[in-house]
Amino acid sequence: MDLTKIAKLSCIVLCAVAAAVNGKLHPVVFIPGDGGNQLEAKLNKSDVVHYICQKTTTDYFNIWLNMELLVPLVIDCWIDNIKLTYDNVTRTTRNPPGVDIRVPGFGTSETVEWIDPSHAVTGSYFKDIANTLVSMGYTRNVSIRGAPYDFRRGPNENQDYFVQLKKLIEDTYEANNQTSVMLIVHSMGGPMSLFFLNQQAQSWKDKYIKRLVALSGAWGGSVKAIKVYAMGDDLGSYVLRPSVMRPQQISQPSTAWLLPSPLFWKPDEVLVVTDKKNYSLANLQQFFQGISFPDGWEMRKDIEPYQQHFKPPGVEVHCLYGSGVNTVEQLQYKPGTWLDGTPSLIYGDGDGTVNIRSLEGCKHWQPLQKPKVFCQPFPNTDHMGILRSNQSQEYIAGLIRADEPAFKYARNEQDQKLWLGKFAHRRKESENRADEKLRHSV
């Protein structure tokens, strides 16, 4: 066993002893990000895109994550089954005809610990954190719960989920001797949990929520979402072609939710460069026209009020995120090429998926709410790596052990004022617009 593993084990053992002395473990509810839980499908289709595709199934089967469905030819069947169709009249999405998709395992931890039910290494998600919690005395499905959802959709189409989440938290509180709950969230689970908490009364949060621990929170979206619309994403796998994945990825309203937020990016900040025209948030609609996907703009309009609603959550917050990893900041197309070409990617700071300005978004709440907000960067840790990081697990164990942060964000008042200055002048006006839109949409 190497020294790193010995140190980690020692920390966890000490934490377990201290937690036992305290006699009270705050139960945990995991809230995943985009792609962070299993999905199941059942088919009764009249038409398929390829002769090898199944038309019907007798029962539900795993559709995400299922690596067997992502191989050449078969992937065409998968895309045709899991992609969404947008209706700009109802402002909602629907599954393909003859396809029913459900979210398995709500309330249990299995389907968020492993997004691949075969337990292939590539399909682990909250598994390592859950194992750390178990070593400290937690029990799966009692004091470790999971709150999976249809991550293809945004908050506007997940209203029933928020009702279920509230009941799950209350049930978990009662099942653990009326002990307040710690929410551990990842990526898009950050803004999902923020929207949920902002809908609850402060008295409810004071009673039921101990703290929010956000790993790689995509608070202000990411330029990577622009890249997905332009060229697709290979999910970090050399066997997947971005152009093949793109039709499914851009059909998801959640991709629109993860576009750069006007609270974090200036309206005229150039995101896409071509020799004919540059694109920013100010002319984003023209970008969607340029890539021949006008539904993307419609989804963006549906989602934007939720993205701009960035009020403090009213609970103790711990933001853990990676830094120092190349993260796309701009797409540049060579002269003579257009948006259907392959751009060069210009990189900046972040965790490889989310830009640093978005990851640090929780700093904005520090002077705006009474519960404390802590921010802890982990250099050279990427977006998914933070789920397996020894440091992040030790941080969480430290919270449980001593009921205080294992690390403390050393505030630099000058830097904080500069950051808040760039942020605050856009916040109030945007939230007023968001409030008005939400009154008509919720």
N, C-alpha and C positions, 0 to 999 in steps of 0.2 A: 504493500500500500504506500503511495507516495505521500509526501509531506502535506500537500494541499488537502488530500482526502482525510488525513489524520487530523489536521486543524479543523476541517469542517465538522468531522464526527465529534471532536472534543467540544466544539461550540454547541452542537445540537444536544449532546448529552447534558452539558451544563444548563442549557436552556430548559431542557425537560425537567431537571431537578428543581430549578427555580420556579418553573410553572407549577410543579406539584406542590411546592411550598406555598405559593400564592393560592392554590386550590381553586382557581377559576380560569378556565380557558374560554376565550371568546370565540364562539363558533364562526366558521368561515363560509361565505357563499362566493363561488367563482362566477364571474361574468366574462365570457370570452369575447374575442374580437371577430373581425371578418374572417370566416373560414375556421373558426376556433371550436366548433362542435360538430358532431355527426348529424347527417341528414339521411332520411330513408325515403324510398319511393316505391310506388305501386303502379303498374302499367296496365292500361286497357285501351290501346291505341289502334286506330284503323289504318294509319299510314306511318311508315318509318323512312328515314333518310338513306338507309343502306340495307341490302338484303340480309346482312348478318345481324341486324338489330332486332331485339325482341319486341314483339307487339304487346304481349300480355304477360303478367306474372300472377301467380296464385296468392302471393303474400308480399309484404314489404321487404325490400332489400336495401343494403347499404349503398348509397349513391355518393356520399361524401364522408370521409375520404376513402376512396376505393381505387388503389393503384391499378388494379386489373382492368378498370374501365378507362384508363388514361393512355392506353397503348394505341399505336396507329390503327386506323379504321374504326376500332371500337370507340375511340374518343368522339367520333362524329355522332354516335348513338348517345353518348353521355351528354354532349353539349345540347343535342336536340331534346333531351329529357329534363335538363336542369335549368336551362335558360328561361328567362321571364319575358313576357310580352307586355308592353306598356300601353295603357288606354288613356289618351290625353283628354278624354271626356270625364271619366270617373276619377282620373288622377291616381289610378292604382295599377298594380301589375297582376298578372295571372300566370299560372303554370301552363305549359303546352296542353292542348286537348288530349284527354286520356291519361294524364299524368297527375298523380296525387303525391305530394311531398309533405312529410311530417317531421317534427323534431322529436327524437326519442330521448328518454332519460331525464326529463325535467325533475329536478329535486335530488337526483343522484349525482355522483361525481364522475362516474365512468365515462360518460360521453363528452366530457370536457377535459378529462385527464388524457384520454386517447381519442383523437379524431378518426383514427383508423381502428376499427374494432378487432382487427387481427393482431393488434399490438406490435406492428412493425415499427422499428425505431423512428422512421420518418414521420410516423403518425402520433408521436407523443406531444402533449400540450401542457396541461397543468400537472402532469404526472409527478415531476420531480418535487414541486412545491408540496403536493399532497403527501408524498412520501416523507418529506421533512416534518410536516404537521403530524402524521401518524407516529413518527418517532418521538414526538413530544407529548403524546397522549391523546391525540385527536382520534375520532372514529369516523370512518367513511359512512356517508348517508345519515349520520346523526349530527356530528359537529363539523363535518365537511360536506357541503351541499353544492350542487351545480345548477346554474340557471341558463341553459342553452336556449337559443332562439333562431328564427329564420334570418340568418345574417345577410341574406341576399337583399333584404328589404331594410329601409330606414325606419326611424321612430314613428313616422306618420302611419306606417302600415303594421306597426307592432304594438298597438295600443292594448290589445288583450294580454300581451306578454307582460306589460308593466303591472297590470292587475294581478297576474300570477306571481310576479316577482315580489310584490308587496306581501301577498299571502305567504309565500315561501319564507320570507324574512321573519314574519310574525310567528309562523309555525316553528321555525328553527329557534327563535328566541324562547318559546315556551318549552320546546323539547330539551333545552339545555339550561334548565333551572332559571328561566327568565334572565338570561345573560345576553347582553347586546351583541350584535353581529358585526364581524369585520368583513367588508366587501373587498375581495381581491380581483382586480379587473385587468384586462390586457387590451392594448391598442384601441380599436373601435368600441370596446367595452367601457372605455373611459367616458366618451361623450354619451354613450347609452346610459351609463349610471348617473352621469351629471343631469341629464334630462329627467330621469326618474326621481332623483333626490330633489330637484327643483319643483316637482309636482307635489311633494309631501309637506305637511305642516311641520314647523320646527319642533313642536312638542313630540310628534311622532319620531322624528330623527333623533331627538335627545334620548328617547326611550329605547329605540330599537337598533340604532347604528352606533357602533363603537368608533369605527374609522373606515376610511376609504384608502386602500393601497392600490395605486395605479401603476402598472408596469407598461412602459412605452405608450403612454396615453396619446392618442392622435387628436389632441384638443382642437387644433386649428386646421386639420386636414393635412394634405401632403401634395407636393408637386408630382409625386409618383402616380397619383390618380390621373393627372394630365397625360402622363406617359402611357398608362393603361388604355385610355381612350384613343390615343394616337397610334399605338403599335401593339398593345397587349402586353402580358407579363407571363414569364415562364415559371413563376412560383419558385424560382431558385433551382429548378431541375433542368439538367442538360438534355433530357429526353423530350421535354415539352417545347413546342414552338409557340412563341408569343402570338403570332398571327392566327394560329389555330385556336388559342384560348380566348382571344379578344372578343368574339361574338357573345360568348357566355358572360364574360367579365363586364362588358359595357351594358348588358341587359339588366344589371343589378342596380337599383336605386341607391344601395349603400355605397357604390362607387362614386356616385354624385355627391353623397354626403361627405366623402373623404376628399373632395376637391379643396384646394386652398381657400381658407376663409378670408373674407374681406376684413375681419378683425385682425388678421395677422399678416396679410399681404396688401400693399398699397394698390389702389385701382389701376395705376399705370405701370406697375412693376412687370417687366416683360418676362413671360413664362415660355413662349414659343417664338422662335426667330425663323422667318423665311425671307427670301429676297423680294417677295411681293408685299408681305404684310407681317407685322409683329402682333402677337396676341397676349393680352393680359386679362385680368378680371373685368376690365372696363369693356372689352369687346368679346367676352367669352362666347356669346351667342354666335358670333361669326365663326369662331373656332369650330363649334359643333356643326355649323353649316358646311364648313370647309372639309370636315371629315365625313360628311354625308350621314350624320346621326343627329337630326334635330330633336329626337326624343331625349337625348342627353340634356339638352337645355331645359326641356319641360320638367324632367326629373330634378334638375338643379333648382328650379323655381319652387318645386314642392318642398324640397329639403332645406333650402337656405334659411327659413325662419328658425329652424331647430339648431342649425349650425351657429347662427348669430346669437342665440339665447345663451349667453355665457356668464350667468350670475353665479356667485360662489355657492357651493353645495350645502354649506351650513353644517358640515361635519369636519372632524379632524382628517387631514389629507396627507398622504405620503406619496410623492411622485418619484418613481425610480425609472431611470431611462439611460440608454446608451448614448455615447457621444464619440466623436472622432472617427466615424465610419463614413465613407463616401456616400452621399445621398443626393439624388438628382435634384437640381435646382432650376434647370432650364433645358429645353430641347432646341437644338440648332440644326436647321436643314440647309444643305449645301445649295449654292446658287444653281438654278435650273431644276431643282427638285421641288416637290410639293408635299402636302401633308400625307400623301399615301406612300411616301418614301421612308427611308430609315434615317432618323436624325442622329446627330452626335449628342451625347449627354454631357452636360456641364454639371459638375458635382460641387457640393458644399458640405457643411457639417450636419450630422444627424446620426441616426442609427441604421442607415442603409435603406430604410423605408420611409420614415417620418423625419421631416426637417427639424433642426434643433429649436427653431422658434416655436414650433407647434408642441414639441415635447416639453418645453419649459413654460407652456401656457399657464400652468397652475400657479406660477409665481405671482400672477396678477391678483390672485385671491388673498395673498398674505396680508395686505393692509385692509382688506374689505370684509373680513369676517372674524368673529371672536375665536372659534376653534383654530388651532394652529395648522399651518401648512408647511410641510417640510419637502425640500427638493434634493434629490441625491443622484447626480450623474455617475455613471460607471464607464470610464473611458474604454474605447475599443470593444464595446459590447453591442452586438447588433440587435435588431428588432425581435427576433425569435430567441436569440441566445440569452436574453435576460430571463427567460423562463427557466433556463437550466443553470444560470450563473450561480456559483457558490456565494458570491457577494450578496446577490439579491436574496437568496435563501437565508443567509445569515442575518441580513437586515430584518427580514420578517420574523425570524426566530428571536431576534433581539427585542422586537416589539412585544412579542408574547412573553418573553422572559421577564422583562423589567417594566413593561407597560409604558415604554418611552422609546423614541427612535434610537436605533443603533448608531446612526450617524446624524449629524445636524448640519443643515445647510448654513454655511457661513455667509450671512448676508453682506453684500457689498452695497451700501446705501446709494452710492453714486450710480453703480450699474443698474440697480433696481429702479431708481428714478428715471434713468434714460429709457429703460424698457417700458416702464409704465407710461412715460410720456408719449412714446410711439403708439401705445395701445389705447390709452384712455380716451383720446380725442375722437376715436371712431366708435367706442363702445356704446355710449349712451344713445346716440342716434340709431345705431343698428339694433339695439335691444328694444327700443321703442317701436321700430318697424316690425321686429320679430313678434313682440307682444300682440300687436294689432293683427298680424297674419295668423298667429296661433289661436286667437279668439274665434276665427272663422274656420280653422282646420281641425281643432281638437273636439 
